[in-house]
Amino acid sequence: MQTQQHPYAAQQGHQAVPAMQHQQAPVYVQQPMHQHDEKGMPYRQHPQHMQQPQAMPAMVATADNILGRPRDADGKREWSYGLCSGKTCSGCLFPYFCSCISYGHNAQRYEALRNTGRPKTNPEIFSSPCMLWLLVSCIIPPSCIFLPGQREQIASRYGIRTNGCSECCLSIFCAPCMLSQASRELELEEQAIR
């Protein structure tokens, strides 16, 4: 083996190091492809690269999302309280016995928040939405006519995901719980403003 002295090494008194010999580059041989996809075409397996986990977007409480519920890719979220959650069911007695008044209160509170940005402190007991509910109830169940529209307004204000078909079905069978759920959503914004 030959040794070669670097000029700088000689000045510093270092020993000679063996010269680098020419090494041949490795040869890569293509392996036979034994696996086939669903169409019978051969393919090679490539190493799978795992993507690093990404941070979840922060759940920020805003005026339209007081409890900081997570939003989906479309910017929509679920209702703050479930239809049959304890918070909603405890408030179902008043809407069950006085659904027209409950509907009227929700309508007045929504309009006050939309128009003035302030909560309605003393909603009228027999408001025009309440009287309209009573009038229609003489002919057909009013919940399937009025509730989906009111809930759609509230849902669009707060960026809540809704499904029109399920809203109509629920308005027939679960009207008191729906009125209570809508009332709780309005109540969250009113509490944040106060």
LINRA-V848053 format. One record per residue. N is the residue number from 0. D_LAST is the distance of its C-alpha to the last C-alpha in whole Angstrom. Layout:
N_D_LAST, N_D_LAST
//
This chain:
0_89, 1_89, 2_87, 3_85, 4_85, 5_82, 6_83, 7_80, 8_81, 9_84, 10_83, 11_81, 12_83, 13_82, 14_83, 15_84, 16_82, 17_83, 18_83, 19_80, 20_82, 21_81, 22_79, 23_79, 24_75, 25_74, 26_75, 27_73, 28_74, 29_72, 30_72, 31_73, 32_70, 33_70, 34_67, 35_66, 36_63, 37_62, 38_65, 39_67, 40_67, 41_67, 42_65, 43_64, 44_61, 45_59, 46_57, 47_54, 48_51, 49_48, 50_45, 51_43, 52_40, 53_37, 54_33, 55_31, 56_28, 57_25, 58_22, 59_19, 60_16, 61_14, 62_12, 63_15, 64_16, 65_13, 66_16, 67_18, 68_21, 69_24, 70_25, 71_29, 72_31, 73_30, 74_26, 75_25, 76_24, 77_24, 78_21, 79_19, 80_20, 81_24, 82_26, 83_27, 84_25, 85_24, 86_20, 87_22, 88_25, 89_23, 90_21, 91_24, 92_26, 93_24, 94_25, 95_28, 96_29, 97_27, 98_26, 99_27, 100_24, 101_22, 102_23, 103_22, 104_18, 105_18, 106_19, 107_17, 108_14, 109_15, 110_17, 111_14, 112_12, 113_16, 114_16, 115_14, 116_11, 117_8, 118_8, 119_11, 120_11, 121_14, 122_16, 123_20, 124_22, 125_25, 126_24, 127_26, 128_25, 129_26, 130_29, 131_30, 132_30, 133_32, 134_35, 135_35, 136_35, 137_39, 138_40, 139_39, 140_36, 141_33, 142_31, 143_33, 144_32, 145_29, 146_27, 147_28, 148_27, 149_24, 150_23, 151_25, 152_22, 153_19, 154_21, 155_22, 156_19, 157_18, 158_21, 159_23, 160_26, 161_28, 162_31, 163_32, 164_35, 165_33, 166_30, 167_33, 168_35, 169_32, 170_31, 171_34, 172_34, 173_30, 174_29, 175_27, 176_25, 177_25, 178_22, 179_21, 180_20, 181_19, 182_16, 183_15, 184_15, 185_13, 186_11, 187_10, 188_9, 189_6, 190_5, 191_6, 192_4, 193_0
//
